């Protein structure tokens, strides 16, 4: 799981910029175990909260496992 997390963190920084923060949350997908969802800091407001991220500062971009 740590290699997956590292690879996806690298991908997010390449796609959204080096200042992008990432967050992994445990989640249940019936087809993978362990599973997680990945969020990135909002590229519109920088994590402060806006309409794009619905005030949370984070945007969910994928599920993985």
PyMOL Python script that loads the backbone (N, CA, C, O; Angstrom):
from pymol import cmd

cmd.read_pdbstr("""\
ATOM      1  N   UNK A   1       0.827  -1.186   0.000  1.00  0.00           N
ATOM      2  CA  UNK A   1       0.000   0.000   0.000  1.00  0.00           C
ATOM      3  C   UNK A   1       0.875   1.255   0.000  1.00  0.00           C
ATOM      4  O   UNK A   1       0.494   2.270  -0.584  1.00  0.00           O
ATOM      5  N   UNK A   2       2.037   1.200   0.645  1.00  0.00           N
ATOM      6  CA  UNK A   2       2.894   2.387   0.698  1.00  0.00           C
ATOM      7  C   UNK A   2       3.446   2.740  -0.680  1.00  0.00           C
ATOM      8  O   UNK A   2       3.603   3.919  -0.997  1.00  0.00           O
ATOM      9  N   UNK A   3       3.744   1.728  -1.507  1.00  0.00           N
ATOM     10  CA  UNK A   3       4.209   2.008  -2.866  1.00  0.00           C
ATOM     11  C   UNK A   3       3.098   2.635  -3.700  1.00  0.00           C
ATOM     12  O   UNK A   3       3.350   3.555  -4.478  1.00  0.00           O
ATOM     13  N   UNK A   4       1.878   2.145  -3.544  1.00  0.00           N
ATOM     14  CA  UNK A   4       0.732   2.720  -4.249  1.00  0.00           C
ATOM     15  C   UNK A   4       0.535   4.173  -3.833  1.00  0.00           C
ATOM     16  O   UNK A   4       0.333   5.044  -4.679  1.00  0.00           O
ATOM     17  N   UNK A   5       0.594   4.431  -2.539  1.00  0.00           N
ATOM     18  CA  UNK A   5       0.420   5.796  -2.030  1.00  0.00           C
ATOM     19  C   UNK A   5       1.508   6.720  -2.574  1.00  0.00           C
ATOM     20  O   UNK A   5       1.212   7.839  -2.994  1.00  0.00           O
ATOM     21  N   UNK A   6       2.740   6.274  -2.573  1.00  0.00           N
ATOM     22  CA  UNK A   6       3.840   7.079  -3.101  1.00  0.00           C
ATOM     23  C   UNK A   6       3.690   7.371  -4.582  1.00  0.00           C
ATOM     24  O   UNK A   6       3.932   8.493  -5.027  1.00  0.00           O
ATOM     25  N   UNK A   7       3.290   6.362  -5.348  1.00  0.00           N
ATOM     26  CA  UNK A   7       3.098   6.544  -6.794  1.00  0.00           C
ATOM     27  C   UNK A   7       1.968   7.517  -7.090  1.00  0.00           C
ATOM     28  O   UNK A   7       2.099   8.375  -7.963  1.00  0.00           O
ATOM     29  N   UNK A   8       0.848   7.387  -6.362  1.00  0.00           N
ATOM     30  CA  UNK A   8      -0.292   8.277  -6.596  1.00  0.00           C
ATOM     31  C   UNK A   8      -0.003   9.697  -6.121  1.00  0.00           C
ATOM     32  O   UNK A   8      -0.478  10.659  -6.725  1.00  0.00           O
ATOM     33  N   UNK A   9       0.766   9.836  -5.051  1.00  0.00           N
ATOM     34  CA  UNK A   9       1.167  11.162  -4.582  1.00  0.00           C
ATOM     35  C   UNK A   9       2.030  11.846  -5.646  1.00  0.00           C
ATOM     36  O   UNK A   9       1.843  13.027  -5.937  1.00  0.00           O
ATOM     37  N   UNK A  10       2.964  11.107  -6.215  1.00  0.00           N
ATOM     38  CA  UNK A  10       3.816  11.636  -7.291  1.00  0.00           C
ATOM     39  C   UNK A  10       2.965  12.048  -8.492  1.00  0.00           C
ATOM     40  O   UNK A  10       3.169  13.123  -9.056  1.00  0.00           O
ATOM     41  N   UNK A  11       2.013  11.198  -8.887  1.00  0.00           N
ATOM     42  CA  UNK A  11       1.134  11.500 -10.019  1.00  0.00           C
ATOM     43  C   UNK A  11       0.338  12.783  -9.771  1.00  0.00           C
ATOM     44  O   UNK A  11       0.226  13.623 -10.664  1.00  0.00           O
ATOM     45  N   UNK A  12      -0.212  12.937  -8.569  1.00  0.00           N
ATOM     46  CA  UNK A  12      -1.013  14.124  -8.252  1.00  0.00           C
ATOM     47  C   UNK A  12      -0.171  15.391  -8.331  1.00  0.00           C
ATOM     48  O   UNK A  12      -0.636  16.415  -8.829  1.00  0.00           O
ATOM     49  N   UNK A  13       1.061  15.328  -7.844  1.00  0.00           N
ATOM     50  CA  UNK A  13       1.935  16.502  -7.896  1.00  0.00           C
ATOM     51  C   UNK A  13       2.322  16.841  -9.332  1.00  0.00           C
ATOM     52  O   UNK A  13       2.494  18.015  -9.661  1.00  0.00           O
ATOM     53  N   UNK A  14       2.463  15.836 -10.185  1.00  0.00           N
ATOM     54  CA  UNK A  14       2.764  16.085 -11.591  1.00  0.00           C
ATOM     55  C   UNK A  14       1.563  16.685 -12.320  1.00  0.00           C
ATOM     56  O   UNK A  14       1.725  17.559 -13.172  1.00  0.00           O
ATOM     57  N   UNK A  15       0.364  16.220 -11.987  1.00  0.00           N
ATOM     58  CA  UNK A  15      -0.847  16.708 -12.655  1.00  0.00           C
ATOM     59  C   UNK A  15      -1.311  18.069 -12.151  1.00  0.00           C
ATOM     60  O   UNK A  15      -1.702  18.924 -12.946  1.00  0.00           O
ATOM     61  N   UNK A  16      -1.271  18.278 -10.832  1.00  0.00           N
ATOM     62  CA  UNK A  16      -1.870  19.471 -10.233  1.00  0.00           C
ATOM     63  C   UNK A  16      -0.853  20.481  -9.706  1.00  0.00           C
ATOM     64  O   UNK A  16      -1.245  21.568  -9.282  1.00  0.00           O
ATOM     65  N   UNK A  17       0.436  20.158  -9.720  1.00  0.00           N
ATOM     66  CA  UNK A  17       1.473  21.078  -9.266  1.00  0.00           C
ATOM     67  C   UNK A  17       2.170  20.589  -8.009  1.00  0.00           C
ATOM     68  O   UNK A  17       1.586  19.853  -7.214  1.00  0.00           O
ATOM     69  N   UNK A  18       3.427  21.001  -7.829  1.00  0.00           N
ATOM     70  CA  UNK A  18       4.227  20.493  -6.703  1.00  0.00           C
ATOM     71  C   UNK A  18       3.726  20.911  -5.323  1.00  0.00           C
ATOM     72  O   UNK A  18       4.073  20.272  -4.330  1.00  0.00           O
ATOM     73  N   UNK A  19       2.922  21.961  -5.241  1.00  0.00           N
ATOM     74  CA  UNK A  19       2.407  22.417  -3.948  1.00  0.00           C
ATOM     75  C   UNK A  19       1.148  21.667  -3.517  1.00  0.00           C
ATOM     76  O   UNK A  19       0.626  21.912  -2.429  1.00  0.00           O
ATOM     77  N   UNK A  20       0.658  20.762  -4.354  1.00  0.00           N
ATOM     78  CA  UNK A  20      -0.561  20.006  -4.067  1.00  0.00           C
ATOM     79  C   UNK A  20      -0.360  19.076  -2.874  1.00  0.00           C
ATOM     80  O   UNK A  20       0.624  18.339  -2.808  1.00  0.00           O
ATOM     81  N   UNK A  21      -1.294  19.116  -1.943  1.00  0.00           N
ATOM     82  CA  UNK A  21      -1.289  18.201  -0.798  1.00  0.00           C
ATOM     83  C   UNK A  21      -2.230  17.050  -1.120  1.00  0.00           C
ATOM     84  O   UNK A  21      -3.227  17.232  -1.819  1.00  0.00           O
ATOM     85  N   UNK A  22      -1.912  15.868  -0.610  1.00  0.00           N
ATOM     86  CA  UNK A  22      -2.759  14.699  -0.833  1.00  0.00           C
ATOM     87  C   UNK A  22      -3.198  14.117   0.504  1.00  0.00           C
ATOM     88  O   UNK A  22      -2.545  14.293   1.532  1.00  0.00           O
ATOM     89  N   UNK A  23      -4.323  13.422   0.454  1.00  0.00           N
ATOM     90  CA  UNK A  23      -4.869  12.783   1.657  1.00  0.00           C
ATOM     91  C   UNK A  23      -5.479  11.447   1.234  1.00  0.00           C
ATOM     92  O   UNK A  23      -6.242  11.383   0.270  1.00  0.00           O
ATOM     93  N   UNK A  24      -5.139  10.388   1.957  1.00  0.00           N
ATOM     94  CA  UNK A  24      -5.715   9.068   1.724  1.00  0.00           C
ATOM     95  C   UNK A  24      -6.655   8.738   2.867  1.00  0.00           C
ATOM     96  O   UNK A  24      -6.309   8.881   4.040  1.00  0.00           O
ATOM     97  N   UNK A  25      -7.855   8.291   2.503  1.00  0.00           N
ATOM     98  CA  UNK A  25      -8.853   7.921   3.510  1.00  0.00           C
ATOM     99  C   UNK A  25      -9.224   6.459   3.307  1.00  0.00           C
ATOM    100  O   UNK A  25      -9.482   6.046   2.177  1.00  0.00           O
ATOM    101  N   UNK A  26      -9.258   5.667   4.375  1.00  0.00           N
ATOM    102  CA  UNK A  26      -9.720   4.283   4.243  1.00  0.00           C
ATOM    103  C   UNK A  26     -11.147   4.260   3.699  1.00  0.00           C
ATOM    104  O   UNK A  26     -11.975   5.093   4.068  1.00  0.00           O
ATOM    105  N   UNK A  27     -11.420   3.319   2.837  1.00  0.00           N
ATOM    106  CA  UNK A  27     -12.748   3.192   2.245  1.00  0.00           C
ATOM    107  C   UNK A  27     -12.971   1.728   1.902  1.00  0.00           C
ATOM    108  O   UNK A  27     -12.011   0.970   1.759  1.00  0.00           O
ATOM    109  N   UNK A  28     -14.216   1.331   1.770  1.00  0.00           N
ATOM    110  CA  UNK A  28     -14.531  -0.055   1.407  1.00  0.00           C
ATOM    111  C   UNK A  28     -14.976  -0.127  -0.044  1.00  0.00           C
ATOM    112  O   UNK A  28     -15.983   0.466  -0.432  1.00  0.00           O
ATOM    113  N   UNK A  29     -14.207  -0.866  -0.841  1.00  0.00           N
ATOM    114  CA  UNK A  29     -14.626  -1.259  -2.178  1.00  0.00           C
ATOM    115  C   UNK A  29     -14.675  -2.782  -2.154  1.00  0.00           C
ATOM    116  O   UNK A  29     -13.706  -3.408  -1.726  1.00  0.00           O
ATOM    117  N   UNK A  30     -15.766  -3.399  -2.595  1.00  0.00           N
ATOM    118  CA  UNK A  30     -15.893  -4.853  -2.477  1.00  0.00           C
ATOM    119  C   UNK A  30     -14.892  -5.633  -3.329  1.00  0.00           C
ATOM    120  O   UNK A  30     -14.702  -6.829  -3.105  1.00  0.00           O
ATOM    121  N   UNK A  31     -14.256  -4.988  -4.291  1.00  0.00           N
ATOM    122  CA  UNK A  31     -13.367  -5.695  -5.207  1.00  0.00           C
ATOM    123  C   UNK A  31     -11.889  -5.542  -4.852  1.00  0.00           C
ATOM    124  O   UNK A  31     -11.054  -6.172  -5.501  1.00  0.00           O
ATOM    125  N   UNK A  32     -11.529  -4.735  -3.854  1.00  0.00           N
ATOM    126  CA  UNK A  32     -10.134  -4.609  -3.422  1.00  0.00           C
ATOM    127  C   UNK A  32     -10.063  -4.547  -1.900  1.00  0.00           C
ATOM    128  O   UNK A  32     -10.970  -4.039  -1.240  1.00  0.00           O
ATOM    129  N   UNK A  33      -8.977  -5.067  -1.363  1.00  0.00           N
ATOM    130  CA  UNK A  33      -8.741  -5.004   0.080  1.00  0.00           C
ATOM    131  C   UNK A  33      -7.236  -4.982   0.295  1.00  0.00           C
ATOM    132  O   UNK A  33      -6.580  -5.937  -0.120  1.00  0.00           O
ATOM    133  N   UNK A  34      -6.649  -3.988   0.899  1.00  0.00           N
ATOM    134  CA  UNK A  34      -7.279  -2.798   1.466  1.00  0.00           C
ATOM    135  C   UNK A  34      -7.655  -1.801   0.374  1.00  0.00           C
ATOM    136  O   UNK A  34      -7.172  -1.893  -0.754  1.00  0.00           O
ATOM    137  N   UNK A  35      -8.501  -0.871   0.710  1.00  0.00           N
ATOM    138  CA  UNK A  35      -8.971   0.138  -0.236  1.00  0.00           C
ATOM    139  C   UNK A  35      -8.870   1.526   0.387  1.00  0.00           C
ATOM    140  O   UNK A  35      -8.855   1.677   1.609  1.00  0.00           O
ATOM    141  N   UNK A  36      -8.801   2.528  -0.474  1.00  0.00           N
ATOM    142  CA  UNK A  36      -8.729   3.912   0.003  1.00  0.00           C
ATOM    143  C   UNK A  36      -9.287   4.845  -1.062  1.00  0.00           C
ATOM    144  O   UNK A  36      -9.441   4.468  -2.224  1.00  0.00           O
ATOM    145  N   UNK A  37      -9.585   6.061  -0.645  1.00  0.00           N
ATOM    146  CA  UNK A  37      -9.933   7.134  -1.565  1.00  0.00           C
ATOM    147  C   UNK A  37      -8.849   8.195  -1.431  1.00  0.00           C
ATOM    148  O   UNK A  37      -8.300   8.397  -0.348  1.00  0.00           O
ATOM    149  N   UNK A  38      -8.547   8.863  -2.523  1.00  0.00           N
ATOM    150  CA  UNK A  38      -7.506   9.885  -2.513  1.00  0.00           C
ATOM    151  C   UNK A  38      -8.116  11.245  -2.786  1.00  0.00           C
ATOM    152  O   UNK A  38      -8.894  11.419  -3.724  1.00  0.00           O
ATOM    153  N   UNK A  39      -7.752  12.206  -1.951  1.00  0.00           N
ATOM    154  CA  UNK A  39      -8.178  13.593  -2.124  1.00  0.00           C
ATOM    155  C   UNK A  39      -6.941  14.443  -2.387  1.00  0.00           C
ATOM    156  O   UNK A  39      -5.844  14.116  -1.934  1.00  0.00           O
ATOM    157  N   UNK A  40      -7.129  15.537  -3.124  1.00  0.00           N
ATOM    158  CA  UNK A  40      -6.071  16.529  -3.306  1.00  0.00           C
ATOM    159  C   UNK A  40      -6.577  17.869  -2.807  1.00  0.00           C
ATOM    160  O   UNK A  40      -7.778  18.137  -2.813  1.00  0.00           O
ATOM    161  N   UNK A  41      -5.643  18.710  -2.374  1.00  0.00           N
ATOM    162  CA  UNK A  41      -6.035  20.052  -1.947  1.00  0.00           C
ATOM    163  C   UNK A  41      -6.631  20.780  -3.145  1.00  0.00           C
ATOM    164  O   UNK A  41      -6.176  20.609  -4.276  1.00  0.00           O
ATOM    165  N   UNK A  42      -7.635  21.579  -2.893  1.00  0.00           N
ATOM    166  CA  UNK A  42      -8.363  22.265  -3.959  1.00  0.00           C
ATOM    167  C   UNK A  42      -7.427  23.180  -4.741  1.00  0.00           C
ATOM    168  O   UNK A  42      -6.766  24.044  -4.164  1.00  0.00           O
ATOM    169  N   UNK A  43      -7.377  22.987  -6.048  1.00  0.00           N
ATOM    170  CA  UNK A  43      -6.524  23.797  -6.913  1.00  0.00           C
ATOM    171  C   UNK A  43      -7.106  25.187  -7.145  1.00  0.00           C
ATOM    172  O   UNK A  43      -6.397  26.082  -7.604  1.00  0.00           O
ATOM    173  N   UNK A  44      -8.373  25.378  -6.838  1.00  0.00           N
ATOM    174  CA  UNK A  44      -9.026  26.674  -7.048  1.00  0.00           C
ATOM    175  C   UNK A  44      -8.775  27.634  -5.884  1.00  0.00           C
ATOM    176  O   UNK A  44      -8.472  28.808  -6.098  1.00  0.00           O
ATOM    177  N   UNK A  45      -8.900  27.137  -4.657  1.00  0.00           N
ATOM    178  CA  UNK A  45      -8.785  28.014  -3.479  1.00  0.00           C
ATOM    179  C   UNK A  45      -7.554  27.720  -2.632  1.00  0.00           C
ATOM    180  O   UNK A  45      -7.309  28.412  -1.643  1.00  0.00           O
ATOM    181  N   UNK A  46      -6.772  26.704  -3.004  1.00  0.00           N
ATOM    182  CA  UNK A  46      -5.594  26.363  -2.213  1.00  0.00           C
ATOM    183  C   UNK A  46      -5.912  25.734  -0.871  1.00  0.00           C
ATOM    184  O   UNK A  46      -5.077  25.758   0.034  1.00  0.00           O
ATOM    185  N   UNK A  47      -7.101  25.173  -0.724  1.00  0.00           N
ATOM    186  CA  UNK A  47      -7.477  24.493   0.513  1.00  0.00           C
ATOM    187  C   UNK A  47      -8.242  25.351   1.501  1.00  0.00           C
ATOM    188  O   UNK A  47      -8.503  24.912   2.622  1.00  0.00           O
ATOM    189  N   UNK A  48      -8.607  26.562   1.113  1.00  0.00           N
ATOM    190  CA  UNK A  48      -9.311  27.460   2.040  1.00  0.00           C
ATOM    191  C   UNK A  48     -10.818  27.265   2.032  1.00  0.00           C
ATOM    192  O   UNK A  48     -11.491  27.651   2.988  1.00  0.00           O
ATOM    193  N   UNK A  49     -11.361  26.679   0.982  1.00  0.00           N
ATOM    194  CA  UNK A  49     -12.800  26.459   0.869  1.00  0.00           C
ATOM    195  C   UNK A  49     -13.424  27.352  -0.185  1.00  0.00           C
ATOM    196  O   UNK A  49     -13.279  28.574  -0.138  1.00  0.00           O
ATOM    197  N   UNK A  50     -14.125  26.740  -1.143  1.00  0.00           N
ATOM    198  CA  UNK A  50     -14.777  27.487  -2.222  1.00  0.00           C
ATOM    199  C   UNK A  50     -15.921  26.639  -2.788  1.00  0.00           C
ATOM    200  O   UNK A  50     -16.244  25.586  -2.238  1.00  0.00           O
ATOM    201  N   UNK A  51     -16.527  27.091  -3.877  1.00  0.00           N
ATOM    202  CA  UNK A  51     -17.619  26.347  -4.506  1.00  0.00           C
ATOM    203  C   UNK A  51     -17.143  25.056  -5.163  1.00  0.00           C
ATOM    204  O   UNK A  51     -17.882  24.072  -5.198  1.00  0.00           O
ATOM    205  N   UNK A  52     -15.921  25.049  -5.683  1.00  0.00           N
ATOM    206  CA  UNK A  52     -15.401  23.856  -6.358  1.00  0.00           C
ATOM    207  C   UNK A  52     -15.271  22.690  -5.377  1.00  0.00           C
ATOM    208  O   UNK A  52     -15.661  21.565  -5.690  1.00  0.00           O
ATOM    209  N   UNK A  53     -14.721  22.962  -4.188  1.00  0.00           N
ATOM    210  CA  UNK A  53     -14.510  21.906  -3.184  1.00  0.00           C
ATOM    211  C   UNK A  53     -15.635  21.852  -2.150  1.00  0.00           C
ATOM    212  O   UNK A  53     -15.546  21.120  -1.165  1.00  0.00           O
ATOM    213  N   UNK A  54     -16.671  22.617  -2.377  1.00  0.00           N
ATOM    214  CA  UNK A  54     -17.831  22.679  -1.476  1.00  0.00           C
ATOM    215  C   UNK A  54     -17.436  23.071  -0.055  1.00  0.00           C
ATOM    216  O   UNK A  54     -18.004  22.580   0.921  1.00  0.00           O
ATOM    217  N   UNK A  55     -16.453  23.965   0.043  1.00  0.00           N
ATOM    218  CA  UNK A  55     -16.046  24.494   1.334  1.00  0.00           C
ATOM    219  C   UNK A  55     -15.113  23.619   2.146  1.00  0.00           C
ATOM    220  O   UNK A  55     -14.696  24.016   3.235  1.00  0.00           O
ATOM    221  N   UNK A  56     -14.773  22.438   1.647  1.00  0.00           N
ATOM    222  CA  UNK A  56     -13.945  21.516   2.434  1.00  0.00           C
ATOM    223  C   UNK A  56     -12.447  21.738   2.248  1.00  0.00           C
ATOM    224  O   UNK A  56     -11.656  21.376   3.119  1.00  0.00           O
ATOM    225  N   UNK A  57     -12.050  22.327   1.125  1.00  0.00           N
ATOM    226  CA  UNK A  57     -10.632  22.491   0.825  1.00  0.00           C
ATOM    227  C   UNK A  57     -10.013  21.288   0.144  1.00  0.00           C
ATOM    228  O   UNK A  57      -8.832  21.316  -0.203  1.00  0.00           O
ATOM    229  N   UNK A  58     -10.798  20.217  -0.057  1.00  0.00           N
ATOM    230  CA  UNK A  58     -10.308  18.977  -0.661  1.00  0.00           C
ATOM    231  C   UNK A  58     -11.226  18.533  -1.793  1.00  0.00           C
ATOM    232  O   UNK A  58     -12.431  18.782  -1.763  1.00  0.00           O
ATOM    233  N   UNK A  59     -10.638  17.864  -2.803  1.00  0.00           N
ATOM    234  CA  UNK A  59     -11.400  17.307  -3.921  1.00  0.00           C
ATOM    235  C   UNK A  59     -11.026  15.833  -4.053  1.00  0.00           C
ATOM    236  O   UNK A  59      -9.847  15.502  -4.180  1.00  0.00           O
ATOM    237  N   UNK A  60     -12.016  14.952  -4.025  1.00  0.00           N
ATOM    238  CA  UNK A  60     -11.769  13.521  -4.214  1.00  0.00           C
ATOM    239  C   UNK A  60     -11.477  13.275  -5.681  1.00  0.00           C
ATOM    240  O   UNK A  60     -12.242  13.690  -6.552  1.00  0.00           O
ATOM    241  N   UNK A  61     -10.350  12.589  -5.962  1.00  0.00           N
ATOM    242  CA  UNK A  61      -9.997  12.346  -7.360  1.00  0.00           C
ATOM    243  C   UNK A  61     -10.020  10.871  -7.749  1.00  0.00           C
ATOM    244  O   UNK A  61     -10.132  10.557  -8.934  1.00  0.00           O
ATOM    245  N   UNK A  62      -9.917   9.953  -6.780  1.00  0.00           N
ATOM    246  CA  UNK A  62      -9.915   8.544  -7.178  1.00  0.00           C
ATOM    247  C   UNK A  62     -10.116   7.618  -5.993  1.00  0.00           C
ATOM    248  O   UNK A  62      -9.963   8.003  -4.834  1.00  0.00           O
ATOM    249  N   UNK A  63     -10.462   6.399  -6.323  1.00  0.00           N
ATOM    250  CA  UNK A  63     -10.501   5.304  -5.374  1.00  0.00           C
ATOM    251  C   UNK A  63      -9.417   4.317  -5.779  1.00  0.00           C
ATOM    252  O   UNK A  63      -9.137   4.171  -6.969  1.00  0.00           O
ATOM    253  N   UNK A  64      -8.804   3.642  -4.823  1.00  0.00           N
ATOM    254  CA  UNK A  64      -7.709   2.730  -5.150  1.00  0.00           C
ATOM    255  C   UNK A  64      -7.668   1.570  -4.162  1.00  0.00           C
ATOM    256  O   UNK A  64      -8.317   1.592  -3.117  1.00  0.00           O
ATOM    257  N   UNK A  65      -6.896   0.570  -4.521  1.00  0.00           N
ATOM    258  CA  UNK A  65      -6.731  -0.568  -3.633  1.00  0.00           C
ATOM    259  C   UNK A  65      -5.832  -1.598  -4.224  1.00  0.00           C
ATOM    260  O   UNK A  65      -5.584  -2.631  -3.602  1.00  0.00           O
TER     261      UNK A  65
END
""", "prot")
cmd.dss("prot")
cmd.show_as("cartoon", "prot")
cmd.util.cbc("prot")
cmd.orient("prot")
